[in-house]
Every structure is written in structure tokens, then in C-alpha cells.
């Protein structure tokens, strides 16, 4: 199983709503990532969790709140978003441990397309 | 600050041709370099990863090279097929986990 599963596939929310994005992997990977991708732009890193601890936060606004309840699951909690936050949100995972170069290959989910009205 | 540039932004070739996609980066102190493909509205699929100490990697019809000193990488696709149509993204690893992506090359293979 080399799959990273993201739910929901599409999400429409108002600026006062609270919603969550979910990401799951069962590959035993110990690093998980959130990226934001605007239309026709490359992905931009938001957060990285390593061994369930937040290791990188790319100065993301506090209206985005990540959570890693266990090694297989990653959530992104959304609150008081702005229309400019509309984008494709991608989750990825990588093995992290071991001596092989494959430990750094990132496996991506299909993304959640978020629209903020 | 690491900047990654991909040229051309778009490329259209007939089926069967061999082609080269280019990626350049400004800071040669990289950890690794990865090539991904992205189909419209989808996530990314890893194609090849080159460690900073390596010069090239091959997978099937794909070959990626890395020249750190000149800040360049190329992705060579042999005998292109319509199924190769996608956006190809180059990503430079600033560390083991931090990737900086180029803008991508949108490739179209015409039957």
C-alpha cells in the first residue's frame, strides 16, 4: 500500500466556519507534510511532522492549525479563513528512517480542493 | 534564498520523440533533488530522487542528471508517449524534508 488518502476531496466553507482536513497513510512513514498549492503554481510547504512532533512551520498564519494524533494520521484544522486561502491542500508522507535514499521520497495524496466564500 | 527555475514552461512534442526538461537552482548547497509529475487537479507522483553526492538516476525511460556546481538538473524522457503528458516539477531539498519547487514544465505529447 503506497497510498496517502485525503478527505474530503472538495470543501466549500464560509469565512466564519471551522472545518478540518484529514490525511491518512498506512506505509509506516514517520514524516508527514502539509502543502498549499494555488492554481498554476508549485506546492508551498506549510508544516512538517517528524515522529508525531511538529518540526517545521513555515510561518503559516494561526488560522491554520495542524495536528498529528498518531503516526498514521495528520489533520489540518481551519478557522476564520480568507478567500485567498482557497487552494489545493496536499498532504505527503516519507519514511524518514533507514539508510536508503528512499527514506526522503515524499508520497503525495490527491489533495483537498478548498474554496472559501 | 533558494530559487528554482524550470525551462521551458510548456512543451509540446509528437509521440516517440526523446526530450529534455531543464531545472536550475541558485544555491548549490542542496541535500537532494527530486523530479515529480502532476496530472491536472491531482497530487504529485515522485519520479526520481538524486542525492547531492550522485550524478544521475534512471528509472525505465527516465533519466535525471545533477550538476551541483553549475546548479542544474535535467530530466530526459526517451520515446515519449501520450501518457507522459503532465506537469513535471523539479524540487530541490534544502534539508531531508524541506523541498523548494520550481514552477513546472507542462508537457504535452501529441499522438
Interface residues (C-beta under 8 A of the other chain):
Chain A: X4 X6 X31 X33 X41 X42 X43 X44 X45 X48 X50 X55 X56 X88 X90 X92 X94 X96 X101 X102 X103 X104 X105 X106 X107 X108 X109 X110 X111 X113
Chain B: X31 X32 X34 X36 X41 X42 X43 X44 X45 X46 X49 X51 X89 X93 X96 X97 X98 X99 X101 X102 X103 X104
